[in-house]
Amino acid sequence: MEPSNLGLDVRRSLSAAFQDHWIGCGRPIRWPPRSVDLTTLNFFLWGYMKDHVFVPPVNDLPDLRARIRETIAAVPMDMLERMWQ
């Protein structure tokens, strides 16, 4: 079973919204492995966000949007500063 972010419906939606100009593992433009564009902060912040946004499970799109905004607003600045260092 493939991850939900690589599912056919997701890829079709991305292609429809971005006219085949999106980058990802599921194509159309492959993201290069070990890309210099990805930093420790990218991985750390994404993990932090997922831990806070998706627990408990998201109810719907407005709920997801609200949680993303709330989580970003609540990221402690000292935590980000330690990561940048």
DOBAGU-857666 format. One record per atom (N, C-alpha, C, O, CB): residue number from 1; x, y, z. Coordinates in Angstrom, 3 decimals. Atoms other than C-alpha are relative to their C-alpha. Glycine has a CB too. Layout:
% DOBAGU-857666
<r k="NUM" east="X" north="Y" up="Z"/>
...
This chain:
% DOBAGU-857666
<r k="1" east="0.850" north="-1.188" up="0.000"/>
<r k="1" east="0.000" north="0.000" up="0.000"/>
<r k="1" east="0.889" north="1.243" up="0.000"/>
<r k="1" east="1.825" north="1.345" up="0.794"/>
<r k="1" east="-0.964" north="0.003" up="1.232"/>
<r k="2" east="-0.824" north="-1.191" up="0.072"/>
<r k="2" east="1.421" north="3.362" up="-0.951"/>
<r k="2" east="-0.492" north="1.062" up="0.984"/>
<r k="2" east="-1.674" north="1.100" up="1.325"/>
<r k="2" east="0.006" north="0.555" up="-1.425"/>
<r k="3" east="0.396" north="-1.065" up="-0.925"/>
<r k="3" east="1.454" north="6.357" up="1.416"/>
<r k="3" east="-1.069" north="0.894" up="-0.619"/>
<r k="3" east="-1.122" north="1.067" up="-1.837"/>
<r k="3" east="1.218" north="0.840" up="0.403"/>
<r k="4" east="1.103" north="-0.822" up="0.490"/>
<r k="4" east="-1.565" north="8.636" up="1.157"/>
<r k="4" east="0.473" north="1.208" up="-0.801"/>
<r k="4" east="-0.232" north="1.665" up="-1.701"/>
<r k="4" east="-0.844" north="0.464" up="1.157"/>
<r k="5" east="-0.476" north="-1.171" up="0.734"/>
<r k="5" east="0.575" north="11.541" up="-0.061"/>
<r k="5" east="0.505" north="-0.360" up="-1.400"/>
<r k="5" east="0.845" north="0.531" up="-2.178"/>
<r k="5" east="1.105" north="0.688" up="0.784"/>
<r k="6" east="-0.406" north="0.421" up="1.338"/>
<r k="6" east="1.539" north="9.448" up="-3.131"/>
<r k="6" east="-1.162" north="-0.619" up="-0.767"/>
<r k="6" east="-0.990" north="-1.071" up="-1.899"/>
<r k="6" east="1.153" north="-0.993" up="0.086"/>
<r k="7" east="1.163" north="0.627" up="0.612"/>
<r k="7" east="-1.963" north="8.179" up="-3.900"/>
<r k="7" east="-0.381" north="0.644" up="-1.326"/>
<r k="7" east="-0.104" north="1.819" up="-1.565"/>
<r k="7" east="-1.169" north="0.058" up="0.946"/>
<r k="8" east="0.386" north="-0.466" up="1.326"/>
<r k="8" east="-3.358" north="8.512" up="-7.397"/>
<r k="8" east="-0.904" north="1.228" up="0.071"/>
<r k="8" east="-0.738" north="2.164" up="-0.712"/>
<r k="8" east="-0.698" north="-1.113" up="-0.762"/>
<r k="9" east="0.889" north="-1.156" up="-0.123"/>
<r k="9" east="-6.101" north="10.901" up="-6.277"/>
<r k="9" east="0.775" north="1.264" up="0.374"/>
<r k="9" east="0.493" north="2.349" up="-0.135"/>
<r k="9" east="-1.085" north="-0.276" up="1.044"/>
<r k="10" east="-0.815" north="-1.151" up="-0.412"/>
<r k="10" east="-3.542" north="13.164" up="-4.605"/>
<r k="10" east="0.815" north="0.503" up="-1.181"/>
<r k="10" east="0.871" north="1.708" up="-1.429"/>
<r k="10" east="0.935" north="-0.374" up="1.182"/>
<r k="11" east="-0.807" north="-0.406" up="1.151"/>
<r k="11" east="-1.286" north="13.159" up="-7.669"/>
<r k="11" east="-0.859" north="0.680" up="-1.066"/>
<r k="11" east="-0.438" north="1.665" up="-1.671"/>
<r k="11" east="0.719" north="-1.213" up="-0.601"/>
<r k="12" east="0.903" north="-0.625" up="0.982"/>
<r k="12" east="-4.243" north="13.941" up="-9.944"/>
<r k="12" east="-0.399" north="1.405" up="0.440"/>
<r k="12" east="-0.441" north="2.330" up="-0.371"/>
<r k="12" east="-1.261" north="-0.865" up="-0.202"/>
<r k="13" east="0.392" north="-1.316" up="-0.521"/>
<r k="13" east="-5.325" north="16.814" up="-7.700"/>
<r k="13" east="1.138" north="1.001" up="-0.137"/>
<r k="13" east="0.925" north="2.143" up="-0.546"/>
<r k="13" east="-0.428" north="-0.109" up="1.472"/>
<r k="14" east="-1.155" north="-0.887" up="0.126"/>
<r k="14" east="-1.829" north="18.272" up="-7.621"/>
<r k="14" east="0.242" north="0.387" up="-1.456"/>
<r k="14" east="0.520" north="1.545" up="-1.764"/>
<r k="14" east="1.248" north="-0.668" up="0.581"/>
<r k="15" east="-0.211" north="-0.281" up="1.423"/>
<r k="15" east="-1.484" north="17.960" up="-11.384"/>
<r k="15" east="-1.065" north="0.946" up="-0.542"/>
<r k="15" east="-0.771" north="1.814" up="-1.364"/>
<r k="15" east="0.000" north="-1.302" up="-0.806"/>
<r k="16" east="1.076" north="-0.887" up="0.451"/>
<r k="16" east="-4.856" north="19.626" up="-11.917"/>
<r k="16" east="0.199" north="1.412" up="0.541"/>
<r k="16" east="-0.016" north="2.392" up="-0.173"/>
<r k="16" east="-1.371" north="-0.547" up="0.439"/>
<r k="17" east="-0.161" north="-1.314" up="-0.628"/>
<r k="17" east="-4.090" north="22.453" up="-9.496"/>
<r k="17" east="1.257" north="0.718" up="-0.476"/>
<r k="17" east="1.264" north="1.942" up="-0.600"/>
<r k="17" east="0.039" north="-0.147" up="1.510"/>
<r k="18" east="-1.288" north="-0.621" up="0.315"/>
<r k="18" east="-0.486" north="23.039" up="-10.553"/>
<r k="18" east="0.528" north="-0.355" up="-1.391"/>
<r k="18" east="1.717" north="-0.187" up="-1.662"/>
<r k="18" east="1.015" north="-0.403" up="1.030"/>
<r k="19" east="-0.339" north="0.297" up="1.390"/>
<r k="19" east="-0.486" north="21.903" up="-14.210"/>
<r k="19" east="1.327" north="-0.762" up="-0.141"/>
<r k="19" east="2.200" north="-0.379" up="-0.920"/>
<r k="19" east="0.068" north="1.290" up="-0.793"/>
<r k="20" east="-1.195" north="0.854" up="0.067"/>
<r k="20" east="2.161" north="19.207" up="-13.650"/>
<r k="20" east="1.297" north="0.734" up="0.343"/>
<r k="20" east="2.363" north="0.387" up="-0.166"/>
<r k="20" east="0.119" north="-0.591" up="-1.381"/>
<r k="21" east="-1.193" north="-0.731" up="-0.429"/>
<r k="21" east="4.560" north="21.685" up="-12.016"/>
<r k="21" east="0.265" north="-0.180" up="1.487"/>
<r k="21" east="0.879" north="0.687" up="2.109"/>
<r k="21" east="-0.144" north="1.480" up="-0.322"/>
<r k="22" east="-0.264" north="0.240" up="-1.417"/>
<r k="22" east="4.640" north="20.162" up="-8.530"/>
<r k="22" east="1.152" north="-0.983" up="0.136"/>
<r k="22" east="1.383" north="-1.815" up="-0.742"/>
<r k="22" east="-1.265" north="-0.535" up="0.721"/>
<r k="23" east="-1.176" north="0.835" up="-0.243"/>
<r k="23" east="7.678" north="18.449" up="-7.052"/>
<r k="23" east="-0.337" north="-0.990" up="1.104"/>
<r k="23" east="-0.871" north="-0.601" up="2.143"/>
<r k="23" east="1.247" north="0.866" up="0.384"/>
<r k="24" east="0.240" north="1.000" up="-1.019"/>
<r k="24" east="7.405" north="15.190" up="-5.141"/>
<r k="24" east="0.445" north="-1.374" up="-0.432"/>
<r k="24" east="0.833" north="-1.591" up="-1.580"/>
<r k="24" east="-1.443" north="-0.029" up="0.361"/>
<r k="25" east="-0.392" north="1.379" up="0.285"/>
<r k="25" east="8.179" north="11.501" up="-4.912"/>
<r k="25" east="-0.933" north="-0.635" up="-1.018"/>
<r k="25" east="-0.513" north="-1.501" up="-1.786"/>
<r k="25" east="0.015" north="-0.827" up="1.283"/>
<r k="26" east="0.975" north="0.583" up="0.908"/>
<r k="26" east="5.017" north="10.698" up="-6.856"/>
<r k="26" east="-0.048" north="0.680" up="-1.353"/>
<r k="26" east="-0.986" north="0.460" up="-2.118"/>
<r k="26" east="-1.348" north="0.044" up="0.617"/>
<r k="27" east="-0.162" north="-0.713" up="1.270"/>
<r k="27" east="6.143" north="12.931" up="-9.797"/>
<r k="27" east="-0.926" north="1.187" up="-0.091"/>
<r k="27" east="-1.604" north="1.450" up="0.902"/>
<r k="27" east="-0.249" north="-0.932" up="-1.169"/>
<r k="28" east="-0.658" north="0.146" up="1.292"/>
<r k="28" east="5.776" north="14.690" up="-12.223"/>
<r k="28" east="1.461" north="0.441" up="0.004"/>
<r k="28" east="2.234" north="-0.017" up="-0.837"/>
<r k="28" east="-0.749" north="0.781" up="-1.030"/>
<r k="29" east="-1.406" north="-0.400" up="-0.102"/>
<r k="29" east="9.044" north="16.403" up="-11.198"/>
<r k="29" east="0.526" north="-0.635" up="1.271"/>
<r k="29" east="0.084" north="-0.285" up="2.365"/>
<r k="29" east="0.180" north="1.581" up="0.013"/>
<r k="30" east="-0.496" north="0.719" up="-1.170"/>
<r k="30" east="10.991" north="14.133" up="-8.878"/>
<r k="30" east="0.844" north="0.911" up="0.889"/>
<r k="30" east="1.656" north="1.698" up="0.403"/>
<r k="30" east="0.819" north="-1.219" up="-0.434"/>
<r k="31" east="-0.803" north="-0.736" up="-0.954"/>
<r k="31" east="12.430" north="15.656" up="-5.715"/>
<r k="31" east="1.321" north="-0.736" up="0.150"/>
<r k="31" east="1.318" north="-1.935" up="0.427"/>
<r k="31" east="-0.733" north="0.152" up="1.372"/>
<r k="32" east="-1.279" north="0.699" up="-0.074"/>
<r k="32" east="16.148" north="14.894" up="-5.662"/>
<r k="32" east="0.275" north="-0.520" up="1.410"/>
<r k="32" east="0.068" north="0.199" up="2.388"/>
<r k="32" east="1.130" north="0.924" up="-0.446"/>
<r k="33" east="-0.324" north="0.528" up="-1.328"/>
<r k="33" east="17.213" north="12.602" up="-2.816"/>
<r k="33" east="1.136" north="0.802" up="0.625"/>
<r k="33" east="2.041" north="1.268" up="-0.068"/>
<r k="33" east="0.384" north="-1.495" up="-0.084"/>
<r k="34" east="-1.002" north="-0.748" up="-0.745"/>
<r k="34" east="19.288" north="14.304" up="-0.140"/>
<r k="34" east="0.216" north="1.394" up="-0.577"/>
<r k="34" east="1.347" north="1.867" up="-0.692"/>
<r k="34" east="1.310" north="-0.760" up="0.016"/>
<r k="35" east="-0.051" north="-1.330" up="0.593"/>
<r k="35" east="18.471" north="17.661" up="-1.663"/>
<r k="35" east="0.590" north="1.004" up="0.980"/>
<r k="35" east="0.282" north="0.979" up="2.171"/>
<r k="35" east="-1.397" north="0.444" up="-0.438"/>
<r k="36" east="-0.571" north="-1.048" up="-0.853"/>
<r k="36" east="20.478" north="20.593" up="-0.339"/>
<r k="36" east="-1.061" north="1.013" up="0.402"/>
<r k="36" east="-0.836" north="1.833" up="1.292"/>
<r k="36" east="1.156" north="0.709" up="-0.718"/>
<r k="37" east="1.089" north="-0.911" up="-0.354"/>
<r k="37" east="17.168" north="22.462" up="-0.238"/>
<r k="37" east="-0.658" north="-0.384" up="1.323"/>
<r k="37" east="-1.321" north="0.441" up="1.951"/>
<r k="37" east="-1.044" north="0.021" up="-1.106"/>
<r k="38" east="0.609" north="0.462" up="-1.236"/>
<r k="38" east="16.084" north="20.368" up="2.742"/>
<r k="38" east="1.008" north="0.119" up="1.134"/>
<r k="38" east="2.112" north="-0.420" up="1.056"/>
<r k="38" east="-0.500" north="-1.457" up="-0.141"/>
<r k="39" east="-0.887" north="-0.209" up="-1.128"/>
<r k="39" east="17.595" north="21.397" up="6.044"/>
<r k="39" east="-0.530" north="-0.733" up="1.219"/>
<r k="39" east="-1.644" north="-1.257" up="1.207"/>
<r k="39" east="0.160" north="1.494" up="0.295"/>
<r k="40" east="0.433" north="0.597" up="-1.260"/>
<r k="40" east="17.426" north="20.035" up="9.558"/>
<r k="40" east="-1.267" north="0.681" up="0.496"/>
<r k="40" east="-2.164" north="0.035" up="1.040"/>
<r k="40" east="1.112" north="0.096" up="1.060"/>
<r k="41" east="1.182" north="-0.735" up="-0.431"/>
<r k="41" east="14.916" north="22.757" up="10.291"/>
<r k="41" east="-1.242" north="-0.485" up="-0.750"/>
<r k="41" east="-2.311" north="-0.617" up="-0.154"/>
<r k="41" east="0.199" north="1.509" up="-0.216"/>
<r k="42" east="1.142" north="0.517" up="0.760"/>
<r k="42" east="12.665" north="21.487" up="7.472"/>
<r k="42" east="-0.525" north="-1.280" up="0.626"/>
<r k="42" east="-1.726" north="-1.422" up="0.857"/>
<r k="42" east="0.391" north="-0.252" up="-1.464"/>
<r k="43" east="0.415" north="1.277" up="-0.564"/>
<r k="43" east="12.633" north="17.999" up="8.937"/>
<r k="43" east="-0.545" north="0.175" up="1.414"/>
<r k="43" east="-1.582" north="-0.392" up="1.758"/>
<r k="43" east="1.169" north="-0.983" up="0.004"/>
<r k="44" east="0.425" north="-0.201" up="-1.378"/>
<r k="44" east="12.355" north="19.153" up="12.540"/>
<r k="44" east="-1.355" north="0.688" up="0.062"/>
<r k="44" east="-2.258" north="0.231" up="0.764"/>
<r k="44" east="1.038" north="0.814" up="0.761"/>
<r k="45" east="1.244" north="-0.761" up="-0.067"/>
<r k="45" east="9.613" north="21.713" up="11.929"/>
<r k="45" east="-1.171" north="-0.812" up="-0.544"/>
<r k="45" east="-2.272" north="-0.748" up="0.004"/>
<r k="45" east="0.137" north="1.311" up="-0.775"/>
<r k="46" east="1.073" north="0.826" up="0.558"/>
<r k="46" east="7.591" north="19.313" up="9.758"/>
<r k="46" east="-0.434" north="-1.057" up="1.018"/>
<r k="46" east="-1.630" north="-1.294" up="1.191"/>
<r k="46" east="0.457" north="-0.675" up="-1.319"/>
<r k="47" east="0.343" north="0.992" up="-1.024"/>
<r k="47" east="7.775" north="16.629" up="12.472"/>
<r k="47" east="-0.762" north="0.628" up="1.158"/>
<r k="47" east="-1.747" north="0.070" up="1.643"/>
<r k="47" east="1.262" north="-0.678" up="0.522"/>
<r k="48" east="0.673" north="-0.730" up="-1.071"/>
<r k="48" east="6.797" north="19.137" up="15.133"/>
<r k="48" east="-1.430" north="0.336" up="-0.401"/>
<r k="48" east="-2.370" north="0.134" up="0.368"/>
<r k="48" east="0.771" north="1.284" up="0.348"/>
<r k="49" east="1.334" north="-0.356" up="0.485"/>
<r k="49" east="3.884" north="20.347" up="13.024"/>
<r k="49" east="-0.926" north="-1.213" up="-0.040"/>
<r k="49" east="-2.063" north="-1.150" up="0.430"/>
<r k="49" east="0.094" north="0.627" up="-1.388"/>
<r k="50" east="0.834" north="1.201" up="0.094"/>
<r k="50" east="2.618" north="16.825" up="12.325"/>
<r k="50" east="-0.432" north="-0.477" up="1.379"/>
<r k="50" east="-1.582" north="-0.871" up="1.569"/>
<r k="50" east="0.751" north="-1.120" up="-0.729"/>
<r k="51" east="0.330" north="0.435" up="-1.361"/>
<r k="51" east="2.773" north="15.947" up="16.027"/>
<r k="51" east="-1.092" north="0.854" up="0.621"/>
<r k="51" east="-1.902" north="0.354" up="1.402"/>
<r k="51" east="1.237" north="0.036" up="0.879"/>
<r k="52" east="0.979" north="-0.900" up="-0.608"/>
<r k="52" east="0.672" north="18.984" up="16.918"/>
<r k="52" east="-1.277" north="0.183" up="-0.821"/>
<r k="52" east="-2.347" north="0.420" up="-0.261"/>
<r k="52" east="0.629" north="1.333" up="0.225"/>
<r k="53" east="1.167" north="-0.241" up="0.858"/>
<r k="53" east="-1.664" north="19.300" up="13.930"/>
<r k="53" east="-0.901" north="-1.228" up="-0.097"/>
<r k="53" east="-2.125" north="-1.095" up="-0.091"/>
<r k="53" east="0.453" north="0.417" up="-1.397"/>
<r k="54" east="0.788" north="1.193" up="0.296"/>
<r k="54" east="-2.772" north="15.697" up="13.447"/>
<r k="54" east="-0.408" north="-0.824" up="1.212"/>
<r k="54" east="-0.968" north="-1.908" up="1.050"/>
<r k="54" east="0.759" north="-0.859" up="-0.919"/>
<r k="55" east="0.431" north="0.702" up="-1.211"/>
<r k="55" east="-3.346" north="14.657" up="17.085"/>
<r k="55" east="-0.838" north="0.968" up="0.810"/>
<r k="55" east="-0.315" north="1.993" up="1.246"/>
<r k="55" east="1.224" north="-0.534" up="0.836"/>
<r k="56" east="0.789" north="1.130" up="0.496"/>
<r k="56" east="-6.236" north="14.223" up="17.618"/>
<r k="56" east="-0.262" north="0.129" up="-1.507"/>
<r k="56" east="0.045" north="1.158" up="-2.109"/>
<r k="56" east="-1.337" north="-0.095" up="0.765"/>
<r k="57" east="0.239" north="-0.017" up="1.441"/>
<r k="57" east="-7.304" north="13.323" up="14.070"/>
<r k="57" east="-0.795" north="1.236" up="-0.455"/>
<r k="57" east="-1.672" north="1.734" up="0.252"/>
<r k="57" east="-0.739" north="-1.263" up="-0.408"/>
<r k="58" east="0.634" north="-1.185" up="0.591"/>
<r k="58" east="-8.394" north="16.210" up="11.834"/>
<r k="58" east="-1.403" north="-0.369" up="-0.478"/>
<r k="58" east="-1.609" north="-1.445" up="-1.039"/>
<r k="58" east="0.855" north="0.565" up="-1.183"/>
<r k="59" east="1.393" north="0.257" up="0.374"/>
<r k="59" east="-12.152" north="16.477" up="11.207"/>
<r k="59" east="-0.294" north="0.335" up="-1.459"/>
<r k="59" east="-0.977" north="-0.419" up="-2.151"/>
<r k="59" east="-0.925" north="0.792" up="0.893"/>
<r k="60" east="0.303" north="-0.456" up="1.355"/>
<r k="60" east="-12.225" north="18.414" up="7.930"/>
<r k="60" east="1.017" north="1.072" up="-0.393"/>
<r k="60" east="1.894" north="1.418" up="0.398"/>
<r k="60" east="-1.463" north="0.551" up="-0.097"/>
<r k="61" east="-0.963" north="-0.978" up="0.502"/>
<r k="61" east="-10.362" north="20.981" up="5.830"/>
<r k="61" east="0.043" north="1.285" up="0.828"/>
<r k="61" east="1.139" north="1.763" up="1.120"/>
<r k="61" east="-0.326" north="0.339" up="-1.430"/>
<r k="62" east="-0.081" north="-1.203" up="-0.850"/>
<r k="62" east="-11.375" north="24.052" up="7.901"/>
<r k="62" east="0.714" north="-0.279" up="1.328"/>
<r k="62" east="1.462" north="0.564" up="1.824"/>
<r k="62" east="-1.409" north="0.543" up="0.278"/>
<r k="63" east="-0.674" north="0.388" up="-1.236"/>
<r k="63" east="-10.221" north="22.202" up="11.033"/>
<r k="63" east="1.503" north="-0.098" up="-0.233"/>
<r k="63" east="2.286" north="0.376" up="0.590"/>
<r k="63" east="-0.553" north="-1.342" up="0.526"/>
<r k="64" east="-1.415" north="0.129" up="0.328"/>
<r k="64" east="-6.890" north="21.368" up="9.362"/>
<r k="64" east="0.641" north="1.379" up="-0.147"/>
<r k="64" east="1.712" north="1.631" up="0.406"/>
<r k="64" east="0.182" north="-0.817" up="-1.290"/>
<r k="65" east="-0.540" north="-1.352" up="0.192"/>
<r k="65" east="-6.352" north="24.974" up="8.290"/>
<r k="65" east="0.159" north="0.737" up="1.319"/>
<r k="65" east="1.177" north="1.385" up="1.561"/>
<r k="65" east="-0.901" north="0.804" up="-0.930"/>
<r k="66" east="-0.050" north="-0.670" up="-1.304"/>
<r k="66" east="-7.145" north="26.277" up="11.754"/>
<r k="66" east="1.136" north="-0.559" up="0.856"/>
<r k="66" east="1.857" north="0.199" up="1.505"/>
<r k="66" east="-1.344" north="-0.155" up="0.738"/>
<r k="67" east="-1.069" north="0.614" up="-0.803"/>
<r k="67" east="-4.784" north="23.798" up="13.414"/>
<r k="67" east="1.384" north="0.398" up="-0.508"/>
<r k="67" east="2.291" north="0.639" up="0.288"/>
<r k="67" east="-0.137" north="-1.527" up="-0.012"/>
<r k="68" east="-1.296" north="-0.410" up="0.546"/>
<r k="68" east="-1.939" north="24.675" up="11.047"/>
<r k="68" east="0.314" north="1.425" up="0.441"/>
<r k="68" east="1.427" north="1.706" up="0.888"/>
<r k="68" east="0.009" north="-0.104" up="-1.549"/>
<r k="69" east="-0.223" north="-1.397" up="-0.422"/>
<r k="69" east="-2.370" north="28.394" up="11.786"/>
<r k="69" east="0.317" north="0.089" up="1.495"/>
<r k="69" east="1.242" north="0.797" up="1.895"/>
<r k="69" east="-1.240" north="0.861" up="-0.322"/>
<r k="70" east="-0.212" north="-0.028" up="-1.450"/>
<r k="70" east="-2.608" north="27.795" up="15.552"/>
<r k="70" east="1.367" north="-0.562" up="0.374"/>
<r k="70" east="2.053" north="-0.014" up="1.237"/>
<r k="70" east="-1.100" north="-0.790" up="0.714"/>
<r k="71" east="-1.277" north="0.628" up="-0.323"/>
<r k="71" east="0.428" north="25.520" up="15.604"/>
<r k="71" east="1.167" north="0.881" up="-0.398"/>
<r k="71" east="2.118" north="1.032" up="0.368"/>
<r k="71" east="0.114" north="-1.351" up="-0.683"/>
<r k="72" east="-1.075" north="-0.908" up="0.436"/>
<r k="72" east="2.612" north="27.893" up="13.584"/>
<r k="72" east="0.108" north="1.191" up="0.943"/>
<r k="72" east="1.211" north="1.600" up="1.307"/>
<r k="72" east="-0.249" north="0.489" up="-1.445"/>
<r k="73" east="-0.009" north="-1.162" up="-0.892"/>
<r k="73" east="1.595" north="30.798" up="15.812"/>
<r k="73" east="0.556" north="-0.346" up="1.380"/>
<r k="73" east="1.067" north="0.528" up="2.080"/>
<r k="73" east="-1.410" north="0.566" up="0.140"/>
<r k="74" east="-0.418" north="0.405" up="-1.337"/>
<r k="74" east="2.472" north="28.784" up="18.919"/>
<r k="74" east="1.420" north="-0.577" up="0.052"/>
<r k="74" east="1.880" north="-0.968" up="1.125"/>
<r k="74" east="-0.966" north="-1.010" up="0.537"/>
<r k="75" east="-1.367" north="0.533" up="-0.010"/>
<r k="75" east="5.951" north="27.614" up="17.852"/>
<r k="75" east="0.864" north="0.918" up="0.861"/>
<r k="75" east="0.969" north="2.113" up="0.585"/>
<r k="75" east="0.581" north="-0.117" up="-1.460"/>
<r k="76" east="-0.830" north="-0.836" up="-0.873"/>
<r k="76" east="8.266" north="28.812" up="20.631"/>
<r k="76" east="1.229" north="0.533" up="-0.736"/>
<r k="76" east="1.961" north="-0.233" up="-1.362"/>
<r k="76" east="0.437" north="-0.794" up="1.234"/>
<r k="77" east="-1.124" north="-0.611" up="0.702"/>
<r k="77" east="10.841" north="31.241" up="19.267"/>
<r k="77" east="1.327" north="-0.563" up="0.477"/>
<r k="77" east="2.238" north="-0.746" up="-0.331"/>
<r k="77" east="-0.018" north="1.507" up="0.183"/>
<r k="78" east="-1.272" north="0.533" up="-0.491"/>
<r k="78" east="13.576" north="29.864" up="21.534"/>
<r k="78" east="0.286" north="-1.383" up="-0.593"/>
<r k="78" east="1.445" north="-1.742" up="-0.796"/>
<r k="78" east="-0.013" north="-0.077" up="1.535"/>
<r k="79" east="-0.179" north="1.304" up="0.635"/>
<r k="79" east="13.002" north="26.411" up="20.032"/>
<r k="79" east="0.556" north="0.179" up="-1.414"/>
<r k="79" east="1.466" north="-0.545" up="-1.815"/>
<r k="79" east="-1.340" north="-0.779" up="-0.038"/>
<r k="80" east="-0.502" north="-0.264" up="1.347"/>
<r k="80" east="13.523" north="27.809" up="16.517"/>
<r k="80" east="1.445" north="0.528" up="0.041"/>
<r k="80" east="2.276" north="0.148" up="-0.784"/>
<r k="80" east="-0.917" north="1.012" up="-0.719"/>
<r k="81" east="-1.360" north="-0.542" up="-0.107"/>
<r k="81" east="16.604" north="29.737" up="17.612"/>
<r k="81" east="1.008" north="-1.097" up="0.301"/>
<r k="81" east="2.114" north="-1.077" up="-0.239"/>
<r k="81" east="0.064" north="1.077" up="1.085"/>
<r k="82" east="-0.898" north="1.132" up="-0.276"/>
<r k="82" east="18.153" north="26.546" up="19.044"/>
<r k="82" east="0.212" north="-0.833" up="-1.259"/>
<r k="82" east="1.314" north="-1.327" up="-1.496"/>
<r k="82" east="-0.569" north="-0.885" up="1.134"/>
<r k="83" east="-0.147" north="0.775" up="1.243"/>
<r k="83" east="17.486" north="24.781" up="15.751"/>
<r k="83" east="0.904" north="0.730" up="-0.990"/>
<r k="83" east="1.734" north="0.098" up="-1.644"/>
<r k="83" east="-1.381" north="-0.266" up="-0.642"/>
<r k="84" east="-0.824" north="-0.759" up="0.937"/>
<r k="84" east="19.069" north="27.583" up="13.705"/>
<r k="84" east="1.464" north="-0.058" up="0.385"/>
<r k="84" east="2.346" north="-0.042" up="-0.474"/>
<r k="84" east="-0.462" north="1.448" up="-0.065"/>
<r k="85" east="-1.391" north="0.067" up="-0.476"/>
<r k="85" east="22.178" north="27.388" up="15.875"/>
<r k="85" east="0.570" north="-1.358" up="-0.288"/>
<r k="85" east="1.729" north="-1.622" up="0.033"/>
<r k="85" east="0.094" north="0.305" up="1.506"/>
